[in-house]
Amino acid sequence: MASATHSPPMEARAEQVERFEFTVQFPGTSFPAIRVDEPAPVGTDRGPNPVRMLAASVGHCMSSTLYNCLERSRVAAAPISTTVRVAVGRNPRGRWRVLQLDLAIQTDALREEDRERFRHCLETFEDFCTVSGAVREGIPITTVVRPGGPGTSDGSVG
């Protein structure tokens, strides 16, 4: 699957602990597992929910992409602090959806000689963020649901 236009696939695996609480692992890495859950009253709020994980993903990607541009341009503006606010509401069909993400990125003070290079980074960095670019364009998602335990091949849906 890896080619000049694709990187090797990455994987996350979610295993149900109970009800809406899952443990997410990242196979092939040394990353610790993350506990995710839904907030009360649906879940028990023992970890971030998918909306918060999306906010964290977009916030980290945008911050890292900006930092990369600033570093390559030799603009001293670190540390960077980013806050992502997520608006969630019902779509026209009455389904809960992420309606908007608002990012506020704060950099360190700029030196006067860095201002033009900083402006250039502001004009271009968002175009290079892998996650926010995909979210803005819409990501195709394929889903397969297989009833039964591991290795069971009967009744796949999707």
Secondary structure, DSSP 8 states (H G I E B T S, - for coil): --BTTB------EEEEEETTEEEEE-TTS----EEE---TTTS--SS--HHHHHHHHHHHHHHHHHHHHHHHTT------EEEEEEEEEE-TTS-EEEEEEEEEEE-----GGGHHHHHHHHHHGGGG-HHHHHHHH-------B--SSTT--TT-B-
